[in-house]
Amino acid sequence: MRQSGLEQSLIHLIKIRSSQINGCAFCLDMHTREARADGESEGRLYLLDAWREALEYSDRERTALAWTEAVTLVADGHVPDEVYRSVSQQFTDKELVDVTMAVIAINGWNRLSIGFRALPAKHQVAMGGNGRG
């Protein structure tokens, strides 16, 4: 993901939002620490669960968050056409594949971490982040 060309802040938001939806404490701990180490603001992290009402996120981020939710919750009704149209307008084809791969990757890590009962470990994060997922 780091070589995808996507903004690192966007990748952090995708990882954290999906982990919120899935209830993965291990990944939430890891990825919020990484996001802060990369300069993400506390306020944006606190408001992420209510991103639709918060003014802190760009149109590009909002579109990626809607896509993240739709793909993460795909069993609840597939990806709505309006979400697909919006993300297709905001991202190039390559970027859309990269965003989708970020969603797929974190959903996989969430399932591994939850399934194997991983607990938050107070990760030590170097500047620039260095975690998995």
Secondary structure, 3 states (H helix, E strand, C coil): CCCCCCCHHHHHHHHHHHHHHHCCHHHHHHHHHHHHHCCCCHHHHHHHHHCCCCCCCCHHHHHHHHHHHHHHCHHHCCCCHHHHHHHHHHCCHHHHHHHHHHHHHHHHHHHHHHHCCCCCCCCCCCCCCCCCC
